Every structure is written in C-alpha cells, then in structure tokens.
Amino acid sequence: MAVPEPQAATKTTRHPLVEKILAGSAAESIRLTAARGALPLPLQDLVYAQICLLQDEQPAVVQAASESLRKMTGETLAPILRDPGCDAIVLDYFARSGRLAGDALEAAIAHPAVLDATLEAVAASAPGETLNLIVTNEVRLIKNPRLLEVLRANPHLLPDDRRRLAELERDFIGKEEIKIRPAAPAPLPEAPPEAAPPEGEAPPPEGEAAPPILTEEEERNFEEALKRTPAFQKIMRLNVAERLQLAMKGNAEERAILIRDTARMVAGGVLKSTKLSASEIAGFAAMRSVTEDILRVIASKKEWTKSYSTVHALVRNPKTPPGLTVQFLPRLGTRDLRIVAGDKNIPELVRRNARNLFLARTQPSKKMKKAH
C-alpha cells in the first residue's frame, strides 16, 4: 500500500466551544459535559477535546474523558482516523493505545498527518503485520532514518521487511548530493579598532555583546547531555497531547527539550509559553536542531528581535531562511558583520550582503578620496 508523505491536517478551525476548552476559559460544567461525550459538537472536535481534557485539573473531568475514549470501538474510530482533517494528536493517542486493529490501525498509520514520533512509538513494540504497514512508507523512512533503526530493533519485524529496509538503506539513506565549492572571495580587511558605527547601525548595547555561537559538535554534546536528564526521560513517556501541554506550562529545562520535538505543534507550543525569557529566545534562535518554522516565528516577533543577541543568533544560524536573515544584517556591529561574511556555514546570499555592508562601513567614501 502506498502511503502519502506526512503533511498537516487539512482542517484549520475548530468549534468555538473547543477553543474555549483548550484556552482554559470554559466552565467546569462544559468541560465535564464534553468529557462525557454529551456536548453537541462534530465528532472530530469532540474526540480532540476529550483527549486534551485528559490533562484537565479536575479529576472528575479526566475520569469522564478517559471512560468515553475507552468505549470507542474500532468501527467508530476508523472513519475518524480516515478523515483528512483528523488531528495529529488524535492519531497519536489511538495509535499508541494498542487498541487499534484492522482498518482503524491502517488508517492511523497511513494518515498524511501522522507524526514521526507516533510511528516510532508504534514501531518499537508492534507485531509484524503492523510493522509491515510502516515499512511500506518508504518516503517517510528516507526522511526519518531513526524510524528505520526503531523498526530494525523490533524482533517482530518480518524477514521480508528486514530485507526491504536493508535495500532501502543501501540505495537511498545516507546518500548526499555532490556540491561544487565556489571560489573563495578575497579576505576582508580588519575592522577599524575605534570605528564609530554609521547612522542606522545598531551595535550591541553595552553589556549585551553577542553571545558565543556553539559549533555543531558542541551543540550535539549539549543535546546528548539533555537526553540523560530526568526531564528528558519523563518527556519520552508522554504522548503528543501531554507534551503540548508541558510545552506551554513547563519549566525552562523542559522547554529546551520540547523546542526540538519532532511534532511541530509541540515545538511551536513552546513559543506560546508565557514563561519564556529573552535569553531562552536567543538560545532557540541559535539552534541548528530546531525547524525552520521556529526560526520564522522568532524572526517575525518584534518584541523578540529587539534583542541584539537574538538577531545575532538568527543571522549566524545556517537554518534561518536567507530572506529573513538579510533584513537583520544592518543591525549587526561591524566586527560581527566581518565574522558573518567569512562564515562558510552561512548561505552565500547572506555572506555576500554582509561583506558588501562591511566594506561600505569600513572603506573611505569616494568623496573623501577625492579630497585627499
């Protein structure tokens, strides 16, 4: 069975009552009615709300939601899971539950919106027939080699599927496009030691010099250290709905882990936390392991890009889209511009613009040359 590539669910709006429940502004009586399945809502919205209500602060609401979800049969779930608008949180909850079989299980695994994290959780312990459904999604495996490793570690993987994974890895995974290096530009002159910034330049405010940028190896070491923390082990046991709640309500250590989450809604939820600090935002802006979407959101928030540290981090991050990066170059100090112009990890468009701006600031103007 051919499985489409992962993509966002097509549904973008929810019933106003569901929005109130998610925002925490719905009365307990409404939340309890929804948890019991008695609220007159579209079935997709009702099930989504019930899954989210498993994290409610009132035990009665949690118990009612749990009981309602437990009563749902595969026959009822199959149409929900086949719906193109089915939310990734709904797919994740039922796929991880171990209750799905037949058409319902196939619908969840084949759904375009199913998350890599969901498939990894299923692949870790599922029987061979279920693993076969995942193995057929070669596009997903090529894009997420970690899923291939999880499948291979499962002793229930059928011999034919194991052979298929070996062929896929041999033929596709790990193959890199050969790139031709452009000729290196002439070295830039040193920045004048006492050069005053021209009008319009925003050098680092006093006491807010640009923080050091971690190398790829340093960033990998930091992430490995995070994986050994109790917080990471706790997060690994949570489903998507629970991680989304933690992203918005957790502490700084939990946010540092969840900003890297493979579920985009979870990583995006971190940026909605009211507890975020300016230093956290600057740290996120410097991460090579976050998605481009995260960097776009940070770059679009004026209150965040007021910080020199955040702007500097966005420019130095190779994953920041060049179209966004270039607009921040005039904000950099002259010395930082010189560093950006010579950083081969940064896209050529950004380096070229940084170089031109650096030269414009440091070379004497034509009028001054004529005067001499």
ZIQUI-V957060 format. One line per field, one symbol per residue. psi: psi as a letter, one per 20 degrees, with the letter a starting at -180 (. if undefined). burial: I if it has 16 or more other ideal C-beta (glycine too) atoms within 10 Angstrom, else O. Layout:
psi = ???
burial = ???
//
This chain:
psi = ppprqqrqqhpiqrphhghhghijiqqhhghhgghijjpnqqhghgggghghiijqiohhgggggggghhiprhhhhghghiphjpqhhgggghhihjiqrchgghgghiphiqqghghggghhjqrhhghhhhhimhgghhhmhhhghgghioiipqghhgghgggghhhgpipqppqpprqprqqqqqpphkppprpiqnrpqpjlqpqqpqrhghhghghhhhijqhgghghhiqagghhgghhhiaahghhhghijqiohhgghhgiipijprhhgghgghipiirrhgghggghiohhhjhphgggggghioiipphhhghhigiiqrgghgggghjoiiqqhgggghhgghghhhhqqrhhhghh.
burial = OOIOOIOOIOIOOIIOIIOIIIOOOIOOOIIIIIIOIOIOIOOIIIIIIIIIIIIIOOOOIIOIIOOIIOOIOIOOIIOIIOIOOIIIIIIIIIIIOOOIOOOIIIIIIIIOIIIIIIIIIIIOOIOOOIIIIIIIIIOIIIOIOOIIOIIOOIOOIOOOIOOIIOOIIOOOOOOOOOOOOOOOOOOIOOIOOOOOOOOOOOIIOOOOOIIOIIOOOOOOOOOOOOOOOOIIOOIOOOIIIIIIIIIIOIOOOIIIIIIIIOIOIIIIIIIOIOOOOOOIIIIIIIIOOIIOOIIOIIIOOOOIIOIIIIIIIIIIIOOIOOOIIIOIIOIIIIIIIIIIIIIOOIIOOIIOIIIOIIOOIIOOOOOOOOOO
//
